[in-house]
Amino acid sequence: MVRSDGLIDAAQIDRAVQLLAPVMRRTPMVASRALSEKCGHEVWLKCENLQRTGSFKPRGAYLRIAGLSDAERAHGVVAASAGNHAQGVAWSATTLGIRSRVYMPIGASLPKIAATRAYGAEVILEGEFVDDALEAALAYAEETGAVLIHPFDHPDIVAGQATVGMEIIEQMPAVGTVLVPLGGGGLLAGVAAAIKLHKPGVRLVGVQAAEAAAWPASLSEGRPLRATSMNTMADGIAVAKPGQVPFAHVSDLVDEVVTVSEEAISQALLLVLERAKLVVEPAGATAVAALTSLADLQLEGEVCVVLSGGNIDPLLLTQVTTHGLRAAGRYMTITATVSDRPGGLVALLALLRDLSASVVDVIHSRVSGELRLGEVQVTVSLETKGPDHQAEVREALSGAGYLGD
């Protein structure tokens, strides 16, 4: 039952735990010394990137679909998603023997589209954002009688995601703060409902990408509002408007909602990859980004950071890690003008060697309109040791006449 205040109750969460236990993985907790040293609190990572289909989404999707009547099942189910909910619905429906159709944005990750089809769903590409795909899914549901499995705005979805919170309580009895990636709000709502029922003193923090942040204004206004910007690499949480059901939970139970930059997200993804040896998608790394980039973040006791998903296109992973390396001062590109005489390029590379800058790539061009006779343009990609090292490299190259004013 949903409580009179619109929140799910303990009985509904307990039912979700019992129903999902045979089919969901109990995802591990991994200690992070790097993050613990960074923030001064013991930090553990809740690895929902290792859940079935690569994210937390099957928890809510399976619970919602399992609760359908025989008549509803006969019409099949339909969903809209950028990828993780799509896979969760496809896997859950196929496991339960039900037909599924999923609408995905035209720009959705190709591996996520392929995986959704592999799990058994019919995939239709529609619109630029998840909200556009959701409109198409609603129209299909009205036309055919298929049951819409909303990505976040339903009590069963929230109850399914609440099982993440129940596992956190059991795996981390001394937990004092939980940080959760935040898009439509289903995961944060569920985790908050479970944890606040059993440990009301635990601090709950939701983390959004600053470039797709509908929650701060919505919470300030007291109702879900549509975001004016949706320009983030974290497509898994790029939701323009919070759901009514999650909003009731988050506004009542969550202590704080914060936002993080694209640079912070890419650096967090890189840190988790390098130090924890875990692959996460940008949306899944946002809670880590809050720990690493927000100096005024309030933390209490032991900290649990939820890694919500790990479904990332390998090409995007390359781009994001490069972005993270740049943001951390570990990768830079310089364009220098050198003499076209023999030894001109060698002299530049020798200077970079003496500066301990590792050359990754060199592009040599004679066709730039800014070049004078006897000059060539050289673009060099470098691995560096941090912002101070980059400044040293630029200063030395400028002093040697390789860089313009």
Buried (B, 14 or more C-beta within 10 A) or exposed (E): EBEEEBBBBEEBBBBBBEBBEEBBBEBEBBEBEBBBEBBEBBBBBBBBBBBBBBBBBBBBBBBBBBEBEEEBBEBBBBBBBBBBBBBBBBBBBBBBEBBBBBBBBEEBBEBBBEBBBEBBBBBBBBBEBBBBBBBBBBEBBEEEEBBBBBBBBBBBBBBBBBBBBBBBBEBBEEBBBBBBBBBBBBBBBBBBBBBBBBBEEBBBBBBBBBBBBBBBBBBEEEEBBEBEEBEBBBBBBBBBBBBBBBBBBBBBBBBBBBBBBBBBBBBBBBBBBEEBEBBBBBBBBBBBBBBBBBEEBEBEBBBBBBBBBBBBBEEBBEEBBBBBBBBBBBBBEBBBBBEBEEEBBEBBBEBBEEBEBEEEEEEEEEEEEEBEEEBBBBEBBBBBBEEEBBEBBBEBBEEEEBBEE
